[in-house]
Amino acid sequence: MAEKETHDLFCHTTNSMKDFAIWRQYTVNVVGGSSALLMFQMTVISLTSNLLENFLMPLGQPTCVSQILAGMIFGPTFLGQSKKLLDSMFPIRSLATLWTVASFGNLFYIFIIAVKADPAMMLKPGRAAMYIGSSMFFISLVLSVALSLLLKTVVTIEGNLNKSIVFIAASQSFTGFPVVSAFLYDLKIQNTEVGRLALTSAVFADLIDIIVAAISLTLGDFVSHPLLPVRAVLSNIALVIVVLFIIKPTVMWMVGPIKEMKLVGEKCIFITTAVTLLLAFVSEIVGQHYVLGPLIFGLVLPNGPPFGAALVSKLSTLVCGLLYPAYLAVTGLQTNIFEVDFQSAIIVGIIVVFGIIVKMGAVMLPALHSQVPVRDALVLGMILNIKGIVEINVYNFWKDNKTLQDGDYALCIVSVILTNVVVAPLVKLLYNPSMQYNTLTRSTIQHSKPGSELRMLVCIHNRENVPTVINLLEISHATEQSPIAVIGLMLVKIEGRAAPILIANSQKGVPETESSSNISIFNALRSYEQNHRNSSTVQSFTSITHFETMHDDICSLAMNKRATIVIMPFHKKWAIDGSIESANSSIQKMNRNVLKNAPCSVGILIDRGILKGSLSVLNSRLLFNVAVLFFGGPDDAESLAYAARMVRHECVKITVVNFLLFGNANSKERKRDSDLINEYRQSNIGNHKFMYFEEVVRDGVELGGCLTKMVGCFDLILVGKYHQKSPLFTGLEEWNECPELGVIGDMLASPDFECAASVLVIQQPRKRVSETEPLIHDAPDDNSVCISMERRNQRMS
């Protein structure tokens, strides 16, 4: 019996070993197969490029640099020097498959960029952008080609470079809109004046690039085949006609019901993708680069939501995350710097440096003529010298048709990398977007002259913000003697677009965005203006951009419109039961950036209108109760000045609560704050709607108890953001979740704090004329009793 069990165990073990050997041989065959090898190559390229991107991004380098370097690491330039390693990871038999997959990434990346682009920017770029775009292309082209011809006559150029030097020189005039757009996004400056001018100039220059490139490809074989260019021209015209008059109407017919349903089906995405591939194939047949057809097709498709945004969203993850980086990595994989000789490197280096200098001059001259500051013109010239996918596509095309040999190709790719390595950090060093908001005068409510116009920039994300914002405008009390200028700014996250938009809304309506509530917001602001026809004006704008750079639009609009205060919605949204329904961290970061850079006062509006049914001030039978929590300092002084304006409204009651620290009666700050409050009290003598109370507290526990008792009596609470360190705030600072609100504002905004009132946390601008200038508390009133603290101190002394 024991012998039988031993025999069975031996047979079972032998069979298992045979199965394991078969499985191991199968695994080796699979790994050696093209599909498994392709997956391995894509994984290695993706991981390496991500690691390099994380390392180089803080240094201001564009993402294309890290992706090209990832390919060069595994190519013959570095690790590929080991033939055994190169044959095991990237054997020659696998390169055709890898290149084909990478080409799909290039094709769809260009298509996505075209869908996100705005054709109107090409056709109506603006006078300055037209001058800059045409100047930098034609001047760079003529002078760079002239230098190459001069070098050919002066220097004996050996090898293929003697033929390709003119092409390399001509490529220095290229300026790709996708490259500039990606670079500006990486640096978060696409919303600045320089960024917008760079985008529009690059779009116009890119249009010229495409036309010239198409013509050169069409006429390339004119000498050897005289009839071939004629066929090519007719084929290109036919391609454009088919796209414009057959494919575009068909797509728009499909998009029609999509706009009504706001939903893009998978079938529509599939058809669009199939047409893109077909047009790439047709482009190759008619003698053009395969990206031309998808480029034209993408430009005629509607950008933005719902169709353009859905299309970009579906394709971007795979294309931009995997396939397009693979295309750049394969470019680096083909680059072998050991094929470069010293003479060629010197000659190409001269041409590249000369091209950069010439292009900077060609950009700066028309920019200066268009009243662009010298520093901004210099930065603009650097930005438009950035290189990327456009140049790489050209160099790969020339390599395929033998215009460039391996050494020339390596020099061109290295020139792209070195140009970006030098230019990108210089732009980051020389250009600080926040500097444009530095003004010599501080725009605040407190320092405004009595009876002057209050200019309010109100920012709105969605229709839920409207009732409380309208109430805030109502209680701000617009009169003919002291009017209000409302600048309404609708904030929309960009989707399916490449270039950000800041546009004025006309009386006809608002631009098309993904938010269906924008029309109702626009109508609400227009209704407010009609109700205050002689005392208020409303200008409405829409900003469509990324949250990371939206503060640039807000701050620049505040500066250009000379806003007195900017009202920003809080990033949290309350549910009907008082809990937090949603929170948006991107809006929170945007609010912090606005507080940091705004040239005027800023108010963060914590909207709890839903808890009280969005009470309307227009109903004169109701009294709107506003509290001012005063602890001292410039921010609280701004809150008090704003409340002094509100109290003039017949339906508004103001209660000022001055919190005093026990045992601090003789301090200089307390006397200054008391004098300031007394001025406002004097100006409201006899006004029963202006109430003043003092609360003496010892610490944060007593302060919290006082706030808990009183907050339920008010509809709106005004409080300053910043307060000097005091025993009143001991223990409260440790639980501060939202630093942009300050200690008290954060407490009032906490869901743990039972409060149904909306809160407006106000900050005065931190910019000063000089570091030694004091913060002067002026108290404007109807009786012109405006006494500065400086004058009062002189009288008291």
RAVENBEL-V186645 format. One record per residue. N is the residue number from 0. SS is DSSP state (helix for helix, strand for strand, loop for the rest). NEAR is the number of other C-alpha atoms within 10 Angstrom. Layout:
BEGIN
n->N ss->SS near->NEAR
n->N ss->SS near->NEAR
END
This chain:
BEGIN
n->0 ss->loop near->5
n->1 ss->helix near->6
n->2 ss->helix near->8
n->3 ss->helix near->9
n->4 ss->helix near->10
n->5 ss->helix near->11
n->6 ss->helix near->11
n->7 ss->helix near->11
n->8 ss->helix near->12
n->9 ss->helix near->12
n->10 ss->helix near->12
n->11 ss->helix near->12
n->12 ss->helix near->12
n->13 ss->helix near->12
n->14 ss->helix near->12
n->15 ss->helix near->12
n->16 ss->helix near->12
n->17 ss->helix near->12
n->18 ss->helix near->12
n->19 ss->helix near->12
n->20 ss->helix near->12
n->21 ss->helix near->12
n->22 ss->helix near->12
n->23 ss->helix near->12
n->24 ss->helix near->11
n->25 ss->helix near->12
n->26 ss->helix near->12
n->27 ss->helix near->11
n->28 ss->helix near->12
n->29 ss->helix near->13
n->30 ss->helix near->14
n->31 ss->helix near->13
n->32 ss->loop near->12
n->33 ss->helix near->16
n->34 ss->helix near->14
n->35 ss->helix near->13
n->36 ss->helix near->20
n->37 ss->helix near->20
n->38 ss->helix near->13
n->39 ss->helix near->15
n->40 ss->helix near->16
n->41 ss->helix near->20
n->42 ss->helix near->14
n->43 ss->helix near->15
n->44 ss->helix near->24
n->45 ss->helix near->20
n->46 ss->helix near->12
n->47 ss->helix near->19
n->48 ss->helix near->25
n->49 ss->helix near->17
n->50 ss->helix near->13
n->51 ss->helix near->17
n->52 ss->helix near->21
n->53 ss->helix near->12
n->54 ss->helix near->13
n->55 ss->helix near->16
n->56 ss->helix near->15
n->57 ss->helix near->10
n->58 ss->helix near->13
n->59 ss->loop near->21
n->60 ss->loop near->23
n->61 ss->loop near->27
n->62 ss->helix near->20
n->63 ss->helix near->24
n->64 ss->helix near->25
n->65 ss->helix near->26
n->66 ss->helix near->27
n->67 ss->helix near->28
n->68 ss->helix near->26
n->69 ss->helix near->29
n->70 ss->helix near->28
n->71 ss->helix near->24
n->72 ss->helix near->18
n->73 ss->helix near->25
n->74 ss->loop near->24
n->75 ss->loop near->21
n->76 ss->loop near->20
n->77 ss->loop near->15
n->78 ss->helix near->14
n->79 ss->helix near->19
n->80 ss->helix near->14
n->81 ss->loop near->12
n->82 ss->helix near->12
n->83 ss->helix near->12
n->84 ss->helix near->13
n->85 ss->helix near->16
n->86 ss->helix near->13
n->87 ss->helix near->11
n->88 ss->helix near->17
n->89 ss->loop near->21
n->90 ss->loop near->13
n->91 ss->helix near->11
n->92 ss->helix near->10
n->93 ss->helix near->17
n->94 ss->helix near->16
n->95 ss->helix near->10
n->96 ss->helix near->15
n->97 ss->helix near->21
n->98 ss->helix near->16
n->99 ss->helix near->12
n->100 ss->helix near->17
n->101 ss->helix near->23
n->102 ss->helix near->20
n->103 ss->helix near->18
n->104 ss->helix near->23
n->105 ss->helix near->24
n->106 ss->helix near->23
n->107 ss->helix near->26
n->108 ss->helix near->25
n->109 ss->helix near->20
n->110 ss->helix near->25
n->111 ss->helix near->28
n->112 ss->helix near->20
n->113 ss->helix near->24
n->114 ss->helix near->29
n->115 ss->helix near->25
n->116 ss->loop near->26
n->117 ss->loop near->22
n->118 ss->helix near->20
n->119 ss->helix near->10
n->120 ss->helix near->17
n->121 ss->helix near->20
n->122 ss->helix near->12
n->123 ss->loop near->12
n->124 ss->loop near->20
n->125 ss->loop near->14
n->126 ss->helix near->11
n->127 ss->helix near->18
n->128 ss->helix near->27
n->129 ss->helix near->20
n->130 ss->helix near->21
n->131 ss->helix near->28
n->132 ss->helix near->27
n->133 ss->helix near->21
n->134 ss->helix near->22
n->135 ss->helix near->28
n->136 ss->helix near->25
n->137 ss->helix near->18
n->138 ss->helix near->18
n->139 ss->helix near->28
n->140 ss->helix near->20
n->141 ss->helix near->13
n->142 ss->helix near->18
n->143 ss->helix near->27
n->144 ss->helix near->23
n->145 ss->helix near->15
n->146 ss->helix near->18
n->147 ss->helix near->23
n->148 ss->helix near->15
n->149 ss->helix near->11
n->150 ss->helix near->18
n->151 ss->helix near->17
n->152 ss->helix near->10
n->153 ss->helix near->9
n->154 ss->loop near->11
n->155 ss->loop near->10
n->156 ss->loop near->16
n->157 ss->loop near->11
n->158 ss->loop near->12
n->159 ss->loop near->16
n->160 ss->helix near->21
n->161 ss->helix near->16
n->162 ss->helix near->14
n->163 ss->helix near->19
n->164 ss->helix near->25
n->165 ss->helix near->19
n->166 ss->helix near->18
n->167 ss->helix near->27
n->168 ss->helix near->25
n->169 ss->helix near->22
n->170 ss->helix near->23
n->171 ss->loop near->24
n->172 ss->loop near->27
n->173 ss->loop near->26
n->174 ss->loop near->30
n->175 ss->loop near->26
n->176 ss->helix near->28
n->177 ss->helix near->25
n->178 ss->helix near->23
n->179 ss->helix near->24
n->180 ss->helix near->25
n->181 ss->helix near->18
n->182 ss->helix near->26
n->183 ss->helix near->21
n->184 ss->helix near->19
n->185 ss->helix near->15
n->186 ss->helix near->18
n->187 ss->loop near->17
n->188 ss->loop near->21
n->189 ss->loop near->27
n->190 ss->loop near->29
n->191 ss->loop near->21
n->192 ss->helix near->16
n->193 ss->helix near->20
n->194 ss->helix near->26
n->195 ss->helix near->20
n->196 ss->helix near->21
n->197 ss->helix near->26
n->198 ss->helix near->28
n->199 ss->helix near->26
n->200 ss->helix near->32
n->201 ss->helix near->32
n->202 ss->helix near->29
n->203 ss->helix near->27
n->204 ss->helix near->28
n->205 ss->helix near->22
n->206 ss->helix near->19
n->207 ss->helix near->19
n->208 ss->helix near->19
n->209 ss->helix near->15
n->210 ss->helix near->10
n->211 ss->helix near->12
n->212 ss->helix near->15
n->213 ss->helix near->19
n->214 ss->helix near->16
n->215 ss->helix near->13
n->216 ss->helix near->16
n->217 ss->helix near->21
n->218 ss->loop near->17
n->219 ss->loop near->13
n->220 ss->loop near->13
n->221 ss->loop near->13
n->222 ss->loop near->10
n->223 ss->loop near->8
n->224 ss->loop near->11
n->225 ss->loop near->11
n->226 ss->loop near->11
n->227 ss->helix near->16
n->228 ss->helix near->20
n->229 ss->helix near->14
n->230 ss->helix near->14
n->231 ss->helix near->20
n->232 ss->helix near->18
n->233 ss->helix near->11
n->234 ss->helix near->19
n->235 ss->helix near->22
n->236 ss->helix near->11
n->237 ss->helix near->13
n->238 ss->helix near->18
n->239 ss->helix near->16
n->240 ss->helix near->13
n->241 ss->helix near->12
n->242 ss->helix near->19
n->243 ss->helix near->16
n->244 ss->helix near->10
n->245 ss->helix near->11
n->246 ss->helix near->18
n->247 ss->helix near->19
n->248 ss->helix near->14
n->249 ss->helix near->12
n->250 ss->helix near->16
n->251 ss->helix near->15
n->252 ss->helix near->11
n->253 ss->helix near->14
n->254 ss->helix near->21
n->255 ss->helix near->11
n->256 ss->helix near->12
n->257 ss->helix near->17
n->258 ss->helix near->14
n->259 ss->helix near->9
n->260 ss->helix near->10
n->261 ss->loop near->15
n->262 ss->loop near->14
n->263 ss->loop near->20
n->264 ss->loop near->12
n->265 ss->helix near->12
n->266 ss->helix near->9
n->267 ss->helix near->16
n->268 ss->helix near->16
n->269 ss->helix near->12
n->270 ss->helix near->11
n->271 ss->helix near->18
n->272 ss->helix near->16
n->273 ss->helix near->12
n->274 ss->helix near->15
n->275 ss->helix near->22
n->276 ss->helix near->18
n->277 ss->helix near->14
n->278 ss->helix near->21
n->279 ss->helix near->23
n->280 ss->helix near->17
n->281 ss->helix near->20
n->282 ss->helix near->20
n->283 ss->helix near->14
n->284 ss->helix near->13
n->285 ss->loop near->18
n->286 ss->loop near->18
n->287 ss->loop near->22
n->288 ss->loop near->19
n->289 ss->loop near->21
n->290 ss->helix near->25
n->291 ss->helix near->23
n->292 ss->helix near->26
n->293 ss->helix near->28
n->294 ss->helix near->23
n->295 ss->helix near->19
n->296 ss->helix near->23
n->297 ss->helix near->26
n->298 ss->helix near->19
n->299 ss->helix near->20
n->300 ss->loop near->24
n->301 ss->loop near->22
n->302 ss->loop near->26
n->303 ss->loop near->24
n->304 ss->loop near->23
n->305 ss->loop near->23
n->306 ss->helix near->27
n->307 ss->helix near->22
n->308 ss->helix near->20
n->309 ss->helix near->21
n->310 ss->helix near->25
n->311 ss->helix near->24
n->312 ss->helix near->14
n->313 ss->helix near->13
n->314 ss->helix near->17
n->315 ss->helix near->17
n->316 ss->helix near->11
n->317 ss->helix near->13
n->318 ss->helix near->21
n->319 ss->helix near->16
n->320 ss->helix near->14
n->321 ss->helix near->17
n->322 ss->helix near->24
n->323 ss->helix near->26
n->324 ss->helix near->28
n->325 ss->helix near->32
n->326 ss->helix near->27
n->327 ss->helix near->29
n->328 ss->helix near->31
n->329 ss->helix near->25
n->330 ss->helix near->26
n->331 ss->helix near->26
n->332 ss->helix near->24
n->333 ss->loop near->21
n->334 ss->loop near->27
n->335 ss->loop near->23
n->336 ss->helix near->19
n->337 ss->helix near->13
n->338 ss->helix near->15
n->339 ss->loop near->15
n->340 ss->loop near->13
n->341 ss->helix near->7
n->342 ss->helix near->13
n->343 ss->helix near->20
n->344 ss->helix near->16
n->345 ss->helix near->11
n->346 ss->helix near->17
n->347 ss->helix near->20
n->348 ss->helix near->15
n->349 ss->helix near->15
n->350 ss->helix near->22
n->351 ss->helix near->21
n->352 ss->helix near->14
n->353 ss->helix near->18
n->354 ss->helix near->25
n->355 ss->helix near->22
n->356 ss->helix near->16
n->357 ss->helix near->21
n->358 ss->helix near->29
n->359 ss->helix near->22
n->360 ss->helix near->19
n->361 ss->helix near->22
n->362 ss->helix near->31
n->363 ss->helix near->26
n->364 ss->helix near->19
n->365 ss->helix near->21
n->366 ss->helix near->23
n->367 ss->helix near->16
n->368 ss->helix near->11
n->369 ss->loop near->15
n->370 ss->loop near->10
n->371 ss->loop near->19
n->372 ss->loop near->13
n->373 ss->helix near->13
n->374 ss->helix near->13
n->375 ss->helix near->18
n->376 ss->helix near->22
n->377 ss->helix near->21
n->378 ss->helix near->24
n->379 ss->helix near->24
n->380 ss->helix near->27
n->381 ss->helix near->24
n->382 ss->helix near->27
n->383 ss->loop near->28
n->384 ss->loop near->26
n->385 ss->loop near->23
n->386 ss->loop near->28
n->387 ss->loop near->25
n->388 ss->helix near->20
n->389 ss->helix near->18
n->390 ss->helix near->21
n->391 ss->helix near->18
n->392 ss->helix near->17
n->393 ss->helix near->17
n->394 ss->helix near->22
n->395 ss->helix near->18
n->396 ss->helix near->14
n->397 ss->helix near->17
n->398 ss->helix near->15
n->399 ss->helix near->11
n->400 ss->loop near->9
n->401 ss->loop near->12
n->402 ss->loop near->19
n->403 ss->loop near->24
n->404 ss->loop near->17
n->405 ss->helix near->18
n->406 ss->helix near->20
n->407 ss->helix near->28
n->408 ss->helix near->27
n->409 ss->helix near->24
n->410 ss->helix near->23
n->411 ss->helix near->24
n->412 ss->helix near->23
n->413 ss->helix near->19
n->414 ss->helix near->18
n->415 ss->helix near->21
n->416 ss->helix near->21
n->417 ss->helix near->13
n->418 ss->helix near->18
n->419 ss->helix near->24
n->420 ss->helix near->18
n->421 ss->helix near->14
n->422 ss->helix near->22
n->423 ss->helix near->21
n->424 ss->helix near->16
n->425 ss->helix near->15
n->426 ss->helix near->18
n->427 ss->helix near->16
n->428 ss->helix near->11
n->429 ss->helix near->12
n->430 ss->loop near->17
n->431 ss->loop near->11
n->432 ss->helix near->18
n->433 ss->helix near->17
n->434 ss->helix near->9
n->435 ss->helix near->16
n->436 ss->helix near->18
n->437 ss->loop near->15
n->438 ss->loop near->15
n->439 ss->loop near->11
n->440 ss->loop near->11
n->441 ss->loop near->19
n->442 ss->strand near->23
n->443 ss->loop near->22
n->444 ss->loop near->28
n->445 ss->loop near->24
n->446 ss->loop near->16
n->447 ss->loop near->17
n->448 ss->loop near->15
n->449 ss->loop near->19
n->450 ss->loop near->16
n->451 ss->loop near->12
n->452 ss->loop near->21
n->453 ss->strand near->25
n->454 ss->strand near->24
n->455 ss->strand near->24
n->456 ss->strand near->27
n->457 ss->strand near->25
n->458 ss->strand near->23
n->459 ss->strand near->21
n->460 ss->loop near->20
n->461 ss->loop near->17
n->462 ss->helix near->17
n->463 ss->helix near->16
n->464 ss->helix near->21
n->465 ss->helix near->21
n->466 ss->helix near->19
n->467 ss->helix near->23
n->468 ss->helix near->20
n->469 ss->helix near->19
n->470 ss->helix near->17
n->471 ss->helix near->19
n->472 ss->helix near->21
n->473 ss->helix near->20
n->474 ss->helix near->22
n->475 ss->loop near->22
n->476 ss->loop near->22
n->477 ss->loop near->23
n->478 ss->loop near->17
n->479 ss->loop near->13
n->480 ss->loop near->12
n->481 ss->loop near->15
n->482 ss->loop near->20
n->483 ss->strand near->24
n->484 ss->strand near->21
n->485 ss->strand near->22
n->486 ss->strand near->22
n->487 ss->strand near->22
n->488 ss->strand near->25
n->489 ss->strand near->22
n->490 ss->strand near->23
n->491 ss->strand near->21
n->492 ss->strand near->16
n->493 ss->loop near->21
n->494 ss->loop near->22
n->495 ss->loop near->23
n->496 ss->loop near->23
n->497 ss->loop near->23
n->498 ss->loop near->24
n->499 ss->loop near->23
n->500 ss->strand near->17
n->501 ss->strand near->19
n->502 ss->strand near->14
n->503 ss->strand near->16
n->504 ss->loop near->17
n->505 ss->strand near->12
n->506 ss->loop near->11
n->507 ss->loop near->6
n->508 ss->strand near->14
n->509 ss->loop near->20
n->510 ss->loop near->16
n->511 ss->loop near->12
n->512 ss->loop near->18
n->513 ss->loop near->20
n->514 ss->loop near->15
n->515 ss->loop near->12
n->516 ss->loop near->13
n->517 ss->helix near->23
n->518 ss->helix near->14
n->519 ss->helix near->15
n->520 ss->helix near->24
n->521 ss->helix near->24
n->522 ss->helix near->14
n->523 ss->helix near->16
n->524 ss->helix near->21
n->525 ss->helix near->17
n->526 ss->helix near->14
n->527 ss->helix near->17
n->528 ss->helix near->19
n->529 ss->helix near->14
n->530 ss->helix near->11
n->531 ss->loop near->19
n->532 ss->loop near->13
n->533 ss->loop near->13
n->534 ss->loop near->18
n->535 ss->strand near->23
n->536 ss->strand near->19
n->537 ss->strand near->21
n->538 ss->strand near->19
n->539 ss->strand near->22
n->540 ss->strand near->21
n->541 ss->strand near->23
n->542 ss->strand near->21
n->543 ss->strand near->25
n->544 ss->strand near->24
n->545 ss->loop near->21
n->546 ss->loop near->19
n->547 ss->loop near->17
n->548 ss->loop near->20
n->549 ss->helix near->27
n->550 ss->helix near->26
n->551 ss->helix near->27
n->552 ss->helix near->23
n->553 ss->helix near->25
n->554 ss->helix near->25
n->555 ss->helix near->20
n->556 ss->helix near->18
n->557 ss->helix near->25
n->558 ss->helix near->19
n->559 ss->helix near->9
n->560 ss->loop near->16
n->561 ss->loop near->16
n->562 ss->loop near->27
n->563 ss->loop near->25
n->564 ss->strand near->26
n->565 ss->strand near->25
n->566 ss->strand near->22
n->567 ss->strand near->26
n->568 ss->strand near->23
n->569 ss->loop near->23
n->570 ss->loop near->20
n->571 ss->strand near->17
n->572 ss->strand near->19
n->573 ss->strand near->18
n->574 ss->loop near->13
n->575 ss->loop near->13
n->576 ss->loop near->9
n->577 ss->loop near->17
n->578 ss->loop near->12
n->579 ss->strand near->13
n->580 ss->strand near->11
n->581 ss->strand near->11
n->582 ss->strand near->13
n->583 ss->loop near->11
n->584 ss->helix near->12
n->585 ss->helix near->12
n->586 ss->helix near->20
n->587 ss->helix near->18
n->588 ss->helix near->17
n->589 ss->helix near->21
n->590 ss->helix near->24
n->591 ss->helix near->16
n->592 ss->helix near->20
n->593 ss->helix near->22
n->594 ss->helix near->25
n->595 ss->helix near->17
n->596 ss->helix near->22
n->597 ss->loop near->29
n->598 ss->loop near->31
n->599 ss->strand near->27
n->600 ss->strand near->26
n->601 ss->strand near->29
n->602 ss->strand near->26
n->603 ss->strand near->23
n->604 ss->strand near->25
n->605 ss->strand near->26
n->606 ss->loop near->27
n->607 ss->loop near->24
n->608 ss->helix near->23
n->609 ss->helix near->20
n->610 ss->helix near->17
n->611 ss->loop near->12
n->612 ss->loop near->10
n->613 ss->loop near->16
n->614 ss->loop near->17
n->615 ss->loop near->17
n->616 ss->loop near->21
n->617 ss->loop near->13
n->618 ss->loop near->10
n->619 ss->loop near->11
n->620 ss->loop near->8
n->621 ss->loop near->12
n->622 ss->loop near->16
n->623 ss->strand near->21
n->624 ss->strand near->18
n->625 ss->strand near->25
n->626 ss->strand near->26
n->627 ss->strand near->23
n->628 ss->strand near->20
n->629 ss->strand near->23
n->630 ss->loop near->24
n->631 ss->loop near->22
n->632 ss->loop near->20
n->633 ss->helix near->23
n->634 ss->helix near->24
n->635 ss->helix near->25
n->636 ss->helix near->28
n->637 ss->helix near->26
n->638 ss->helix near->27
n->639 ss->helix near->27
n->640 ss->helix near->23
n->641 ss->helix near->20
n->642 ss->helix near->25
n->643 ss->helix near->24
n->644 ss->helix near->21
n->645 ss->helix near->22
n->646 ss->loop near->23
n->647 ss->loop near->21
n->648 ss->loop near->18
n->649 ss->loop near->14
n->650 ss->loop near->20
n->651 ss->strand near->23
n->652 ss->strand near->22
n->653 ss->strand near->24
n->654 ss->strand near->20
n->655 ss->strand near->22
n->656 ss->strand near->17
n->657 ss->strand near->19
n->658 ss->strand near->19
n->659 ss->strand near->19
n->660 ss->strand near->18
n->661 ss->loop near->13
n->662 ss->loop near->10
n->663 ss->loop near->11
n->664 ss->loop near->11
n->665 ss->loop near->8
n->666 ss->loop near->9
n->667 ss->helix near->10
n->668 ss->helix near->13
n->669 ss->helix near->17
n->670 ss->helix near->12
n->671 ss->helix near->17
n->672 ss->helix near->20
n->673 ss->helix near->13
n->674 ss->helix near->17
n->675 ss->helix near->20
n->676 ss->helix near->20
n->677 ss->helix near->14
n->678 ss->helix near->17
n->679 ss->helix near->20
n->680 ss->helix near->18
n->681 ss->helix near->12
n->682 ss->helix near->18
n->683 ss->loop near->19
n->684 ss->loop near->9
n->685 ss->loop near->9
n->686 ss->loop near->12
n->687 ss->loop near->10
n->688 ss->loop near->18
n->689 ss->strand near->20
n->690 ss->strand near->14
n->691 ss->strand near->15
n->692 ss->strand near->9
n->693 ss->strand near->11
n->694 ss->strand near->13
n->695 ss->strand near->15
n->696 ss->strand near->19
n->697 ss->loop near->14
n->698 ss->loop near->17
n->699 ss->helix near->17
n->700 ss->helix near->14
n->701 ss->helix near->14
n->702 ss->helix near->20
n->703 ss->helix near->18
n->704 ss->helix near->11
n->705 ss->helix near->15
n->706 ss->helix near->16
n->707 ss->helix near->14
n->708 ss->helix near->11
n->709 ss->helix near->12
n->710 ss->helix near->19
n->711 ss->helix near->12
n->712 ss->helix near->13
n->713 ss->loop near->19
n->714 ss->loop near->21
n->715 ss->strand near->24
n->716 ss->strand near->25
n->717 ss->strand near->25
n->718 ss->strand near->27
n->719 ss->strand near->29
n->720 ss->loop near->26
n->721 ss->loop near->23
n->722 ss->loop near->17
n->723 ss->loop near->9
n->724 ss->loop near->9
n->725 ss->loop near->11
n->726 ss->helix near->14
n->727 ss->helix near->20
n->728 ss->helix near->18
n->729 ss->loop near->12
n->730 ss->loop near->12
n->731 ss->loop near->18
n->732 ss->helix near->16
n->733 ss->helix near->9
n->734 ss->helix near->11
n->735 ss->loop near->17
n->736 ss->loop near->14
n->737 ss->loop near->15
n->738 ss->helix near->14
n->739 ss->helix near->22
n->740 ss->helix near->28
n->741 ss->helix near->20
n->742 ss->helix near->21
n->743 ss->helix near->23
n->744 ss->helix near->25
n->745 ss->helix near->21
n->746 ss->helix near->21
n->747 ss->helix near->25
n->748 ss->helix near->25
n->749 ss->loop near->15
n->750 ss->loop near->13
n->751 ss->loop near->10
n->752 ss->loop near->15
n->753 ss->loop near->14
n->754 ss->loop near->24
n->755 ss->loop near->21
n->756 ss->loop near->25
n->757 ss->strand near->23
n->758 ss->strand near->25
n->759 ss->strand near->28
n->760 ss->strand near->29
n->761 ss->strand near->30
n->762 ss->strand near->28
n->763 ss->loop near->29
n->764 ss->loop near->20
n->765 ss->loop near->15
n->766 ss->loop near->19
n->767 ss->loop near->15
n->768 ss->loop near->12
n->769 ss->loop near->8
n->770 ss->loop near->7
n->771 ss->loop near->7
n->772 ss->loop near->8
n->773 ss->loop near->11
n->774 ss->loop near->12
n->775 ss->loop near->14
n->776 ss->loop near->22
n->777 ss->loop near->22
n->778 ss->loop near->29
n->779 ss->loop near->24
n->780 ss->loop near->20
n->781 ss->loop near->13
n->782 ss->loop near->10
n->783 ss->loop near->12
n->784 ss->loop near->15
n->785 ss->loop near->17
n->786 ss->loop near->16
n->787 ss->loop near->14
n->788 ss->helix near->19
n->789 ss->helix near->13
n->790 ss->helix near->9
n->791 ss->helix near->12
n->792 ss->helix near->10
n->793 ss->helix near->8
n->794 ss->helix near->8
n->795 ss->helix near->6
n->796 ss->loop near->5
END
